[in-house]
Amino acid sequence: MISQYTVRILVYALASASICNAQSRQMEENVKVTKASHKFDRVDTEKYSFEIPSKWLVGKETPWKARDIAQDGGAGHLGAMTAGPTKQGWDELFKTSLFFIKREEEGTETPFRTGKTKLGYDCMRFEVKNKAGFTDRRYTLIRNASGNVLALSIKIPTPDQEKSFVAIFEHMVDTAKVK
């Protein structure tokens, strides 16, 4: 069972990864990126896989198992982080997530919603609005039957880009597999 402290570290690293500088990213050798379609590449690690837009850069994994993904020179970021196995409920994971998310940037959270991903994993989703009232951050935590968690996030740069970035994030979530 994963401790509350480990979950806090997990969420903090996810929040930190979502604001890393895109120019400092390096491809790690344990990450395989392959063409999935004409618009998307598949990111595959030993713990998870998902699809991202082609030509986005996959960052190096931090010691907290977080990874940043961003456009080369563009705004907006995707994040991925692993933890587990854990038996903690969604309520506790939500509270812990918000503690670290709000340390990075204040905002107003939406209530979390539980459900299933398109691939059948249990998941929890929520959003955070910034001071201007724009929902600029979205989060989905996915858990497999063994209790391993994959936390996915997106930071949307502007309201004008919301529709396109939400579509990118939904595709990432829809194709995510937790190994």
N, C-alpha and C positions, 0 to 999 in steps of 0.2 A: 504494500500500500504506500502510495506517495504521500509525503508529509505536506502539511499546509504551507510550510516554508518553501518546499520545492515548487509547489504550485505558484506561490508568489513570485519566485525567481523566474519561473516559466513565463508568466504573464508580463513581468517587467521586461524580460528580454524581448518578448514579442512586440511590446510597445516601443522599446528602444530600436528594434530592428526596422520598424516601419518608418523611422525618420533618418536612417543612415544616408550618407552622401553617396550618390550613384557613381561618381567618378572613382571611388576607392574600391569598387567591387572586383573580386577575382573569382574565377571559376575554380571550384574545388575538385580534386580528382575523384572523390567518391560520389559525385553528382554526374548523372548522365542526362544530357539534353539532346533529344532527337526530334525530328520533324513529325508532327502528328497529323497535320493537314496544311493547306496552303496558308492558313492564318495563325495556327497554333503550334507550339513546341511542347513536348512532354518532358517534364522534369521528373527524374526518377532517382530516388535514394534508397538505401536499405530499409528505411522506416516508412516512406510514403512516396506517392507519385501524384501528379496533377498536371493540367495543361495551363500554359500562359501564352500571351501573344508572342508571336515570332519576333526575334531580335531584342526582347527584353533581357536584361542582365540578371543573372542569379548570383547573389552574394555568397561569401564564405560563411559557413556555419559558425556561430559564436559558441563559447563554452556552455552557454545555457540552451543550446540546441535550437537557436533561432536563426532564421535566414531572411535577408531582405532581397526583394526582386523589384527592379525598376526599369523604366525606359532609359536608354542611353541619352543623358542630357535632358530628359523630360521630367515633368512634375508628376506627382502621384507615386505611391508605392504599394506593393503587395508585401505581405509578411507570412511566414510559415514557421511554426515552432512545434516541437514534439515534447511529450511527457508521458510518463506512465510506466507501468500500469497503475491506475488509481481507481478507488471505489467511491471517491467523493462524489456527492450529488451535484446537480447543476446549480442549485442555490449557492453552495459554497464556492464552486468554480466561478460563478458570476461575481460574487462579492470580492473574491481575490483578484479577479481580472480587473474590476473597476478600481480597486485600490491602486494598482500600478498604472493603469491607463490614465487615471486622473492626476497622477504624479507627473506625468509627462506633459499633459495639457488638460486644463479644466474643460468641463462640458457637462451636458445633461444626458444621461443614459435613457434609453427606452427600456421597457420591461423586456426580459428575455423570453424567447419562444422556443419550445422544444419541438422536435419532429424527426424526420428521416431525410437523408440526402437522397438524390436520385439513385445512388448505388446501394441504398439500404442501411447506411450507418446512422446510429443515433446522433443527433446534433442539437446544439443550442445556438441561437442567433440573437444578436442585439446590435444596436447602433448607438453612437454618441454624437450629439449636436454640439457645435462649437458655440462661442459666445455670441456670434451673430445669428444663431438659430439654424444654421446649415448643418445637415447631417453629413459630416465630412469623414467619419470613421465608421466602418462596419466590421463586425466580427462574427465568425462562425467557428465553434469548437465541435470537432467530430471525434466520436469515440467508437473503437471497434469492440468486438465481443470479449477481447482479452483485457480491456480497460485502458489500452493505449490511446492517447489523445493527440490529435493534430489540431492546432489552433491556427486559423487562417484570418488574415486581416487585410483591409485596404484603407488607404488614406487618399481621399478624393481631393484634388487640388482646388477646383472651383465649382460653383453651381452649374456653370455652362457645360462642364465636362461630366456631370453626375451620371447621365444616362449611359454614356460609353464606358465609364469606369465601373458602374454597377454591372453592366453586361460582362465585362472582363472578370469581375469577382465572382459572379454567378457561374460562369463557365469553369473557373478554377475550382469552386466548391462542388459543382456537378460532376467533375472528373476526378476528384480527390479519392485516393485509396489509402487506407491506413494499414500497414503491414504488420 
